[in-house]
């Protein structure tokens, strides 16, 4: 099973700052990686697929990069609604998720 | 509108069974692979199972293999998850999700989830 490790576990930033979230795979997943955002009491929302493509309706401040085993989600300038939990997921082999990064207001 | 609505959750004793349903609307259900994903209280996401658009291909996470059965009825626009031999660690919110976006298929549409609690 492919294990995804996200870092940091918690990220404390202020609105307007840049956020950088990491996801590392235990073996190569090529570019078959997605990022999801989840707010309390809500279902997750797809942000990025195939490592770097924004899903429909996702603002341009969200961007993804990486391939192989190392991936990054960047939020260029945080809006108040961006504070949430973020999960990466690989689809190279079934569909395991990372443990999540909580993005909180500083 | 385009949506997924889960039902069938509830409280069940260890060793018991439960059948979850997911009703799809607003899109051509039979065109899409579908999945079940769960989330234990306060924990992360765990993919449980997927089924191909025709139902011919099915895959399960090791944690539920042999106990859970996924199925679909394209005529009724519905997805199901039969859960047997339930354990305390199966307690979670269960989401159904549509798979889309290219070859790898990601979860682009989610239901609101249904809570399954396994407790004596």
Interface residues (C-beta under 8 A of the other chain):
Chain A: X1 X32 X34 X36 X38 X42 X43 X44 X45 X46 X49 X50 X53 X55 X56 X87 X89 X91 X92 X94 X95 X96 X97 X98 X99 X100
Chain B: X35 X44 X45 X46 X47 X50 X59 X61 X62 X95 X101 X102 X104 X105 X106 X107 X108 X110 X111 X112 X113
